[in-house]
Protein backbone atom coordinates (compact mmCIF):
# COMPACT_ATOMS: atom_id res chain seq x y z
CA UNK A 1 0.00 0.00 0.00
CA UNK A 2 1.30 3.45 -0.89
CA UNK A 3 1.43 5.21 2.48
CA UNK A 4 3.47 8.35 3.25
CA UNK A 5 6.81 7.63 4.93
CA UNK A 6 8.29 9.37 7.94
CA UNK A 7 11.05 11.93 7.48
CA UNK A 8 12.36 11.30 10.98
CA UNK A 9 15.62 9.38 11.47
CA UNK A 10 14.55 8.46 15.02
CA UNK A 11 11.20 7.06 13.90
CA UNK A 12 12.88 5.05 11.16
CA UNK A 13 15.30 3.62 13.74
CA UNK A 14 12.32 2.63 15.91
CA UNK A 15 10.44 0.90 13.07
CA UNK A 16 7.75 3.62 12.81
CA UNK A 17 7.98 4.01 9.05
CA UNK A 18 4.53 5.06 7.84
CA UNK A 19 1.77 7.63 8.36
CA UNK A 20 -1.91 7.01 7.74
CA UNK A 21 -2.50 10.63 6.63
CA UNK A 22 -1.25 12.61 3.65
CA UNK A 23 -2.00 16.02 5.16
CA UNK A 24 0.95 18.44 5.32
CA UNK A 25 2.63 18.78 8.73
CA UNK A 26 1.50 21.61 10.98
CA UNK A 27 4.79 21.45 12.90
CA UNK A 28 4.77 22.93 16.39
CA UNK A 29 5.95 21.74 19.77
CA UNK A 30 4.31 19.84 22.63
CA UNK A 31 5.15 19.66 26.35
CA UNK A 32 6.54 23.17 26.76
CA UNK A 33 4.72 23.01 30.10
CA UNK A 34 3.72 19.79 31.89
CA UNK A 35 0.14 21.11 31.88
CA UNK A 36 0.24 21.09 28.07
CA UNK A 37 -0.08 17.29 28.18
CA UNK A 38 -2.80 16.00 30.51
CA UNK A 39 -3.62 12.29 30.77
CA UNK A 40 -6.66 10.98 32.65
CA UNK A 41 -7.06 7.22 33.04
CA UNK A 42 -10.43 5.56 32.35
CA UNK A 43 -10.94 2.54 34.61
CA UNK A 44 -13.06 -0.55 33.79
CA UNK A 45 -16.05 0.95 35.64
CA UNK A 46 -16.03 3.75 33.07
CA UNK A 47 -14.93 6.36 35.62
CA UNK A 48 -12.41 9.01 34.62
CA UNK A 49 -9.60 9.33 37.14
CA UNK A 50 -8.91 12.99 37.92
CA UNK A 51 -9.29 15.57 40.68
CA UNK A 52 -13.08 15.33 40.48
CA UNK A 53 -13.24 11.63 41.42
CA UNK A 54 -14.38 11.41 45.03
CA UNK A 55 -14.66 7.67 45.64
CA UNK A 56 -14.34 4.27 44.02
CA UNK A 57 -15.34 1.08 45.82
CA UNK A 58 -14.19 -2.42 44.91
CA UNK A 59 -15.27 -4.14 48.13
CA UNK A 60 -13.79 -4.34 51.60
CA UNK A 61 -10.43 -6.06 51.61
CA UNK A 62 -6.73 -5.75 52.20
CA UNK A 63 -6.08 -3.11 49.55
CA UNK A 64 -6.57 0.64 49.38
CA UNK A 65 -7.31 2.54 46.17
CA UNK A 66 -5.89 6.00 45.55
CA UNK A 67 -5.73 8.62 42.83
CA UNK A 68 -2.11 9.26 41.88
CA UNK A 69 -1.48 12.65 40.29
CA UNK A 70 2.05 13.24 39.09
CA UNK A 71 3.72 16.13 37.32
CA UNK A 72 6.87 15.47 35.26
CA UNK A 73 7.67 12.26 37.13
CA UNK A 74 8.77 8.86 35.86
CA UNK A 75 6.22 6.29 37.04
CA UNK A 76 8.47 3.28 37.61
CA UNK A 77 10.97 5.27 39.66
CA UNK A 78 8.11 6.82 41.64
CA UNK A 79 6.51 3.45 42.33
CA UNK A 80 9.82 2.18 43.69
CA UNK A 81 10.02 5.19 46.03
CA UNK A 82 6.43 4.73 47.23
CA UNK A 83 6.91 1.02 47.90
CA UNK A 84 9.93 1.74 50.07
CA UNK A 85 8.19 4.56 51.92
CA UNK A 86 4.97 2.64 52.59
CA UNK A 87 6.43 -0.85 52.93
CA UNK A 88 3.75 -2.21 50.62
CA UNK A 89 3.29 -3.27 47.01
CA UNK A 90 1.84 -0.60 44.69
CA UNK A 91 -0.35 -1.73 41.80
CA UNK A 92 -1.00 0.29 38.65
CA UNK A 93 -2.75 -0.34 35.35
CA UNK A 94 -0.48 1.41 32.88
CA UNK A 95 2.67 3.50 32.55
CA UNK A 96 1.78 7.15 32.03
CA UNK A 97 3.85 9.79 30.28
CA UNK A 98 6.69 11.39 32.18
CA UNK A 99 6.59 14.88 30.63
CA UNK A 100 2.96 15.47 31.55
CA UNK A 101 0.38 15.87 34.27
CA UNK A 102 -1.18 12.44 34.67
CA UNK A 103 -3.96 10.93 36.77
CA UNK A 104 -4.32 7.22 37.43
CA UNK A 105 -5.71 4.74 39.90
CA UNK A 106 -3.23 2.84 42.05
CA UNK A 107 -3.65 0.21 44.73
CA UNK A 108 -1.66 0.06 47.96
CA UNK A 109 -1.25 -3.33 49.63
CA UNK A 110 -2.51 -2.01 52.97
CA UNK A 111 -6.08 -1.87 54.34
CA UNK A 112 -7.94 1.42 54.19
CA UNK A 113 -7.23 3.63 57.20
CA UNK A 114 -3.91 2.02 58.14
CA UNK A 115 -1.62 4.36 56.20
CA UNK A 116 -1.26 7.98 55.15
CA UNK A 117 -0.18 9.16 51.70
CA UNK A 118 3.23 10.87 51.60
CA UNK A 119 2.88 14.62 51.11
CA UNK A 120 6.52 15.59 50.60
CA UNK A 121 7.32 14.03 47.21
CA UNK A 122 7.86 16.78 44.66
CA UNK A 123 5.35 16.81 41.83
CA UNK A 124 3.20 14.08 43.38
CA UNK A 125 -0.23 14.10 45.01
CA UNK A 126 -1.92 10.95 46.33
CA UNK A 127 -5.54 10.96 47.47
CA UNK A 128 -7.15 7.87 49.04
CA UNK A 129 -10.34 7.01 47.16
CA UNK A 130 -11.62 3.67 48.49
CA UNK A 131 -10.91 0.03 49.30
CA UNK A 132 -10.63 -3.12 47.23
CA UNK A 133 -10.45 -6.89 47.56
CA UNK A 134 -7.79 -7.11 44.85
CA UNK A 135 -4.90 -4.96 43.60
CA UNK A 136 -4.81 -2.87 40.45
CA UNK A 137 -3.00 -4.91 37.80
CA UNK A 138 -1.40 -4.02 34.45
CA UNK A 139 -4.11 -3.64 31.83
CA UNK A 140 -6.91 -2.85 34.32
CA UNK A 141 -8.19 0.12 32.32
CA UNK A 142 -10.31 0.93 29.29
CA UNK A 143 -8.17 3.76 27.96
CA UNK A 144 -7.01 7.30 28.56
CA UNK A 145 -8.41 10.76 27.87
CA UNK A 146 -5.88 13.31 26.59
CA UNK A 147 -5.91 17.10 26.55
CA UNK A 148 -2.85 18.35 24.67
CA UNK A 149 -1.65 21.81 23.68
CA UNK A 150 0.42 22.10 20.51
CA UNK A 151 2.46 25.33 20.63
CA UNK A 152 4.80 27.29 18.41
CA UNK A 153 2.65 26.99 15.28
CA UNK A 154 3.66 29.31 12.44
CA UNK A 155 0.12 29.88 11.15
CA UNK A 156 -3.47 29.84 12.42
CA UNK A 157 -4.85 27.70 9.64
CA UNK A 158 -8.04 25.67 10.05
CA UNK A 159 -7.30 22.24 11.50
CA UNK A 160 -10.68 20.60 10.83
CA UNK A 161 -9.16 18.48 8.03
CA UNK A 162 -6.66 16.89 10.41
CA UNK A 163 -8.93 14.25 12.01
CA UNK A 164 -6.81 11.19 11.19
CA UNK A 165 -9.48 8.44 11.23
CA UNK A 166 -7.39 5.29 11.61
CA UNK A 167 -3.90 5.28 13.10
CA UNK A 168 -1.08 2.69 12.80
CA UNK A 169 -0.85 1.24 16.32
CA UNK A 170 2.89 1.71 16.72
CA UNK A 171 4.51 1.69 20.11
CA UNK A 172 5.34 5.37 20.48
CA UNK A 173 8.58 7.24 21.02
CA UNK A 174 8.44 7.24 24.83
CA UNK A 175 8.41 3.44 24.87
CA UNK A 176 12.05 3.57 23.80
CA UNK A 177 13.11 6.99 25.09
CA UNK A 178 13.45 10.17 23.10
CA UNK A 179 16.43 11.82 24.78
CA UNK A 180 18.02 8.35 25.17
CA UNK A 181 16.31 6.02 22.66
CA UNK A 182 18.01 2.86 23.90
CA UNK A 183 15.55 1.05 26.16
CA UNK A 184 15.03 -1.61 23.50
CA UNK A 185 18.80 -1.93 23.01
CA UNK A 186 19.23 -2.81 26.68
CA UNK A 187 16.36 -5.28 26.28
CA UNK A 188 18.00 -7.04 23.34
CA UNK A 189 21.26 -7.43 25.29
CA UNK A 190 19.33 -8.93 28.21
CA UNK A 191 17.58 -11.28 25.80
CA UNK A 192 20.97 -12.47 24.56
CA UNK A 193 22.24 -12.92 28.13
CA UNK A 194 24.85 -10.20 27.65
CA UNK A 195 24.56 -8.60 31.10
CA UNK A 196 27.83 -6.71 30.77
CA UNK A 197 26.68 -5.20 27.50
CA UNK A 198 23.32 -4.30 29.03
CA UNK A 199 25.01 -2.56 31.97
CA UNK A 200 27.35 -0.62 29.70
CA UNK A 201 24.46 0.47 27.46
CA UNK A 202 22.39 1.51 30.48
CA UNK A 203 25.22 3.42 32.17
CA UNK A 204 27.70 4.54 29.57
CA UNK A 205 25.99 5.28 26.26
CA UNK A 206 25.71 9.08 26.01
CA UNK A 207 23.01 10.57 23.78
CA UNK A 208 23.01 14.23 22.65
CA UNK A 209 19.41 14.81 23.77
CA UNK A 210 20.00 14.22 27.48
CA UNK A 211 21.11 16.86 30.02
CA UNK A 212 24.69 18.02 29.58
CA UNK A 213 25.92 16.82 32.98
CA UNK A 214 24.51 13.33 32.36
CA UNK A 215 25.92 13.25 28.82
CA UNK A 216 29.48 14.03 29.92
CA UNK A 217 29.34 11.70 32.93
CA UNK A 218 28.29 8.81 30.68
CA UNK A 219 30.88 9.72 28.04
CA UNK A 220 33.65 9.78 30.64
CA UNK A 221 32.58 6.39 32.00
CA UNK A 222 32.39 4.95 28.49
CA UNK A 223 35.91 6.10 27.70
CA UNK A 224 37.56 5.18 31.03
CA UNK A 225 35.27 2.70 32.78
CA UNK A 226 36.38 4.35 36.03
CA UNK A 227 33.48 3.34 38.28
CA UNK A 228 34.93 5.02 41.34
CA UNK A 229 35.04 8.36 39.55
CA UNK A 230 31.56 7.75 38.09
CA UNK A 231 30.17 7.26 41.59
CA UNK A 232 30.78 10.94 42.28
CA UNK A 233 30.42 12.37 38.76
CA UNK A 234 27.02 10.90 37.89
CA UNK A 235 24.26 13.45 38.66
CA UNK A 236 22.12 12.73 41.73
CA UNK A 237 19.07 12.62 39.44
CA UNK A 238 20.45 9.40 37.90
CA UNK A 239 19.56 7.49 41.06
CA UNK A 240 19.20 4.08 39.42
CA UNK A 241 22.46 4.40 37.53
CA UNK A 242 24.25 5.27 40.77
CA UNK A 243 22.81 2.17 42.44
CA UNK A 244 24.16 0.00 39.62
CA UNK A 245 27.57 1.67 39.93
CA UNK A 246 27.67 1.08 43.70
CA UNK A 247 26.81 -2.60 43.19
CA UNK A 248 29.65 -3.00 40.70
CA UNK A 249 32.07 -1.33 43.10
CA UNK A 250 30.98 -3.75 45.84
CA UNK A 251 31.12 -6.78 43.53
CA UNK A 252 33.39 -6.07 40.54
CA UNK A 253 32.43 -7.94 37.40
CA UNK A 254 29.00 -9.06 38.70
CA UNK A 255 27.05 -7.53 35.83
CA UNK A 256 24.06 -9.80 36.26
CA UNK A 257 23.81 -8.81 39.92
CA UNK A 258 24.14 -5.15 38.94
CA UNK A 259 21.16 -5.42 36.60
CA UNK A 260 19.18 -7.18 39.32
CA UNK A 261 19.40 -4.14 41.63
CA UNK A 262 17.10 -2.31 39.23
CA UNK A 263 13.34 -2.47 39.94
CA UNK A 264 11.81 -5.60 38.47
CA UNK A 265 9.29 -3.50 36.52
CA UNK A 266 12.14 -1.64 34.84
CA UNK A 267 14.00 -4.85 33.96
CA UNK A 268 10.82 -6.16 32.41
CA UNK A 269 10.27 -2.87 30.59
CA UNK A 270 13.64 -3.23 28.85
CA UNK A 271 12.63 -6.52 27.25
CA UNK A 272 9.09 -5.28 26.59
CA UNK A 273 10.64 -2.35 24.72
CA UNK A 274 12.59 -4.74 22.51
CA UNK A 275 9.41 -6.72 21.85
CA UNK A 276 7.76 -3.38 20.97
CA UNK A 277 10.56 -2.60 18.52
CA UNK A 278 10.09 -5.96 16.81
CA UNK A 279 6.33 -5.32 16.66
CA UNK A 280 6.89 -1.92 15.02
CA UNK A 281 9.09 -3.54 12.38
CA UNK A 282 6.46 -6.20 11.67
CA UNK A 283 3.61 -3.67 11.58
CA UNK A 284 5.48 -1.48 9.07
CA UNK A 285 6.03 -4.50 6.83
CA UNK A 286 2.35 -5.43 7.08
CA UNK A 287 1.28 -1.89 6.17
CA UNK A 288 3.62 -1.98 3.19
CA UNK A 289 2.49 -5.39 1.93
CA UNK A 290 -1.18 -5.68 2.93
CA UNK A 291 -2.24 -2.24 4.11
CA UNK A 292 -4.12 -1.55 7.37
CA UNK A 293 -7.18 -3.63 6.55
CA UNK A 294 -5.84 -6.50 4.45
CA UNK A 295 -6.67 -9.97 5.79
CA UNK A 296 -5.21 -13.31 4.68
CA UNK A 297 -5.59 -16.90 5.84
CA UNK A 298 -3.63 -17.49 9.03
CA UNK A 299 -4.01 -13.88 10.19
CA UNK A 300 -5.59 -13.07 13.55
CA UNK A 301 -8.66 -10.81 13.60
CA UNK A 302 -10.64 -9.59 16.59
CA UNK A 303 -14.09 -7.98 16.71
CA UNK A 304 -14.22 -4.67 18.62
CA UNK A 305 -16.45 -4.36 21.69
CA UNK A 306 -18.54 -1.32 22.66
CA UNK A 307 -15.45 0.35 24.15
CA UNK A 308 -13.48 -0.11 20.89
CA UNK A 309 -11.25 -2.79 22.41
CA UNK A 310 -10.53 -6.19 20.80
CA UNK A 311 -12.85 -8.77 22.31
CA UNK A 312 -11.91 -12.27 21.06
CA UNK A 313 -9.06 -12.89 18.61
CA UNK A 314 -9.97 -15.38 15.87
CA UNK A 315 -7.68 -17.11 13.39
CA UNK A 316 -8.68 -16.67 9.76
CA UNK A 317 -9.27 -19.80 7.70
CA UNK A 318 -11.03 -20.63 4.48
CA UNK A 319 -14.38 -20.90 6.27
CA UNK A 320 -14.44 -17.50 8.00
CA UNK A 321 -12.12 -15.41 5.81
CA UNK A 322 -14.90 -13.62 3.91
CA UNK A 323 -16.80 -12.71 7.06
CA UNK A 324 -13.73 -11.45 8.89
CA UNK A 325 -12.61 -9.41 5.88
CA UNK A 326 -16.03 -7.74 5.84
CA UNK A 327 -15.84 -6.95 9.55
CA UNK A 328 -12.39 -5.41 9.20
CA UNK A 329 -13.37 -3.34 6.17
CA UNK A 330 -16.42 -1.99 8.05
CA UNK A 331 -14.29 -1.13 11.13
CA UNK A 332 -16.16 -3.64 13.31
CA UNK A 333 -12.97 -5.67 13.76
CA UNK A 334 -9.22 -5.17 13.51
CA UNK A 335 -6.28 -7.22 12.34
CA UNK A 336 -4.05 -8.30 15.25
CA UNK A 337 -0.26 -8.42 14.92
CA UNK A 338 1.94 -10.62 17.09
CA UNK A 339 4.13 -9.17 19.82
CA UNK A 340 6.64 -12.01 19.79
CA UNK A 341 7.38 -14.20 22.79
CA UNK A 342 8.34 -17.79 23.43
CA UNK A 343 4.72 -18.99 23.18
CA UNK A 344 3.75 -16.98 20.10
CA UNK A 345 2.26 -19.15 17.37
CA UNK A 346 3.23 -17.15 14.33
CA UNK A 347 0.95 -17.58 11.32
CA UNK A 348 -0.34 -15.70 8.30
CA UNK A 349 1.96 -13.09 6.82
CA UNK A 350 3.28 -12.31 10.32
CA UNK A 351 5.16 -15.60 10.22
CA UNK A 352 7.10 -14.57 7.12
CA UNK A 353 7.81 -11.10 8.50
CA UNK A 354 9.13 -12.40 11.81
CA UNK A 355 11.21 -15.11 10.18
CA UNK A 356 13.09 -12.37 8.33
CA UNK A 357 13.19 -10.01 11.33
CA UNK A 358 14.55 -12.69 13.69
CA UNK A 359 17.25 -13.53 11.15
CA UNK A 360 18.21 -9.87 10.72
CA UNK A 361 18.29 -9.34 14.52
CA UNK A 362 20.20 -12.56 15.22
CA UNK A 363 17.65 -13.85 17.75
CA UNK A 364 15.37 -16.84 18.17
CA UNK A 365 11.87 -17.02 19.57
CA UNK A 366 12.97 -19.45 22.28
CA UNK A 367 15.26 -16.82 23.83
CA UNK A 368 12.21 -15.08 25.32
CA UNK A 369 11.64 -18.09 27.61
CA UNK A 370 14.00 -17.02 30.39
CA UNK A 371 15.57 -13.60 30.86
CA UNK A 372 16.89 -12.61 34.26
CA UNK A 373 14.30 -14.79 35.97
CA UNK A 374 11.37 -13.51 33.87
CA UNK A 375 9.52 -15.14 30.99
CA UNK A 376 7.99 -13.31 28.04
CA UNK A 377 5.18 -15.31 26.49
CA UNK A 378 4.10 -12.88 23.76
CA UNK A 379 0.65 -11.62 22.85
CA UNK A 380 -1.21 -9.87 20.03
CA UNK A 381 -1.90 -6.17 19.47
CA UNK A 382 -4.26 -4.36 17.06
CA UNK A 383 -2.61 -3.20 13.85
CA UNK A 384 -4.61 0.04 13.93
CA UNK A 385 -6.80 2.04 16.30
CA UNK A 386 -9.46 4.72 16.02
CA UNK A 387 -9.31 7.82 18.24
CA UNK A 388 -12.66 8.69 19.84
CA UNK A 389 -13.97 12.19 20.53
CA UNK A 390 -11.24 13.74 18.40
CA UNK A 391 -11.43 17.53 18.64
CA UNK A 392 -8.95 20.18 17.57
CA UNK A 393 -9.76 23.69 18.76
CA UNK A 394 -9.30 26.98 16.98
CA UNK A 395 -5.82 28.46 16.90
CA UNK A 396 -5.04 31.16 19.45
CA UNK A 397 -2.08 33.41 20.12
CA UNK A 398 0.67 31.47 21.87
CA UNK A 399 1.39 33.19 25.19
CA UNK A 400 4.75 31.41 25.54
CA UNK A 401 5.98 32.02 22.01
CA UNK A 402 5.16 35.54 20.75
CA UNK A 403 4.31 35.67 17.07
CA UNK A 404 3.18 32.03 17.05
CA UNK A 405 -0.08 30.19 17.63
CA UNK A 406 -1.29 27.26 19.74
CA UNK A 407 -4.17 24.79 19.47
CA UNK A 408 -5.70 22.38 21.97
CA UNK A 409 -6.38 18.76 21.02
CA UNK A 410 -8.69 16.41 22.91
CA UNK A 411 -9.23 12.71 22.29
CA UNK A 412 -9.83 9.39 24.00
CA UNK A 413 -7.70 6.39 23.07
CA UNK A 414 -8.08 2.69 23.87
CA UNK A 415 -5.63 1.26 26.39
CA UNK A 416 -2.15 0.61 25.10
CA UNK A 417 -2.41 3.26 22.37
CA UNK A 418 -0.01 6.21 22.32
CA UNK A 419 -1.16 9.82 21.99
CA UNK A 420 2.19 10.70 20.42
CA UNK A 421 1.42 8.28 17.58
CA UNK A 422 -1.64 10.42 16.80
CA UNK A 423 0.33 13.64 17.22
CA UNK A 424 3.01 12.48 14.76
CA UNK A 425 0.28 12.23 12.10
CA UNK A 426 -0.63 15.88 12.63
CA UNK A 427 2.80 17.39 13.30
CA UNK A 428 5.00 15.01 11.27
CA UNK A 429 8.17 16.05 13.09
CA UNK A 430 11.58 15.46 11.54
CA UNK A 431 13.12 15.80 15.00
CA UNK A 432 10.66 14.37 17.56
CA UNK A 433 12.91 15.33 20.50
CA UNK A 434 13.02 18.98 19.45
CA UNK A 435 9.24 18.89 18.98
CA UNK A 436 8.68 17.74 22.56
CA UNK A 437 7.90 14.10 21.93
Buried (B, 14 or more C-beta within 10 A) or exposed (E): EEBBEBEBEBBEEBBBBBBBBEBEBBBBBBBBBBEBBBBBBBBBEEBBBBEEBEEBEBEEEBBBBBBBBBBBBBBBBBBBBBBEBBEBBBBBBBBBBBBBBBBBBBBBBBEBEEBEBEEEBEEBBBEBBBBBEEBBEEEBBBBBBBBBBBBBBEEBBEBEEBBBEBBBBBBBBBBBBBEBBBBBBBBBBBBBEBBBBBBBBBBBBBBEBBEEBBBEBBEBBBEEEEBEBBEEBBBEEBEBBBBBBBBBEEEEEBBBBBBBEBBEBBBBBBBBBBBBBBBBBBBBBBBBEBBBBBBBEBBBBBBBEEBBBBEEBBBBEEEBBEEBBEBBEEBEBBBBBBBBBBEBEBBBBBBBBBEEBBEEBEBEBEBBBEBBEBEBEBBBBBBBBBBEEBEBEEBEEBEEBEEBBBBBBBBBBBBBBBBBBBBBBBBBBBEBBEBBB
